[in-house]
C-alpha cells in the first residue's frame, strides 16, 4: 500500500511548510486548488512552484480537482454537508475524473502531497479527493500540518512508509 499525504497552508509560513514536506520525504506537491493564488506570501502558484523546485520538490497543479466557487462559498459559510455535496457532484465530471486518474498515476510514482488552504482536512475538499484515491487504488492517507515540522522529526517512527505502485505492465 502506498501513502498519499495532504496538507493545508493555513496557519503556517512557507519555511515551516517546506520543512514539513521535506521532513516526511514528500517529492511532489499536487496542488488541488481551483485558483492557485494566495494572499499569503509564498503560496501563489509561481512562487510556490519556484520555491518547491529549489528544494527538490516537484509541483503539479490539478486545476480540475479544485473546489468550484459554490462549494467554496458553502464551506466558508460552514455548510459542510452542502459543500461536500457540491464538490462530490463536481468530482463526477469528466474533466475531474480525468484529472483524478492523472493524480493517482502521479502519486503512485513518488511521495506526493495534496495541497489546499484549509488547515483542517475535515473541512477541505482535499479529503474528498484523498477518499477517491483510496477507492481507486491502494492508498493510505496521512494528513500533515505545516505549523510544526519538528513533530514529524519527534515522531518519525510513526510515519507511514511510501511504497511506489507497480505499473500495470509490471504486474
ABEGO torsion letter per residue (X at the ends): XBBBBBBBABGBBAAAAAAAAAAAGBABBBBABABABBABBGABAAAAAAAAAAAGBBBBBBAAABBBAAAAAAAAAGBAAAAAAAAAAAAABAAAAAAAAAAAAAAAABBBBBBBABABAAABAAAAAAAAAAAABBBBBBBBBAABAAAAAAAAAABBBBBBBBBAAAX
